[in-house]
């Protein structure tokens, strides 16, 4: 949970510094331009706000790792919700409007996270989990999407080192195995989630684990 605020702040700062031309570039998410990805950040920020004010009774049914489910097919960008995000992003027309909306809703989500009691039990997506675990799960969300944001924009600063390390640790919990020490945190995240094809050397280092990749998170 400690890495939520710096990871989210870094991602929003990266978007704030984008040039208008950057929004028309491909992102690391299949079928999405950068503008579509940024629109997804707005939706994510709304999800954080909604979840933190949706208390639940009973015991948690998931933790930060259990929040994620591993799917079988990589996204194509043609899923109805993905397609809706593309249409919403196009409706902004002026990138400045999209930046403003993200700053507005994103700042509120950041403040709500800082004020949240980590032990608060909340509900989202038919799961019950503590606010601390929910926000820890979102560190992985922010970090992976920060890598998606910079995939074709090498001039844009990447995610914080602490967030990368935290995300790698969580992804290893999800995978049930550690990634090779020779992998940087960023490369571990990119390769493990199918955002980049492993090199022959990386595949060799992965050993039998290579057959279980990529992990398609949803």
C-alpha angles and dihedrals in degrees: 000000000000090000096052097086098045093043093050093043092051092050093049092047090052090053092046090057096049118117119232090252091057092066091066094054122101116263128212090262113092111250095008131109119209090263090057091050092050090050087054088056089058090053091048091051089052089050091054091051093047095046096048090056094045104085119190135204126230131031125320115270095195141027130207092287094042090053087075123069121199113230131198107231126054115238117266099190090246097098109119093243092047090049090049090054090054092052092047091050092051090052091065090064093175111067088212089067091052091048090050094050092049092048091048099046094030094056090051091050090050092052092046090053092051091050095046121108105236089219094055110119113227137177130228135151092001090304132113117211141146119272087241093058092042092054091043089055089053091057086070090047093052094043096049091047091047086058088048090052093054097039093104097016107073091170092065116091115249130229122297117274093237091053091049091052092047091048092049091052092051093046090051088054089051091048093045091227140073120250119235115283088231089069118090113229091253093049091048090055095044096047097040093052095044095250089124132024111241119245118240089259091051092047090052091049090050092055114179090353089072090074091060094055144135103049106209104205124205 
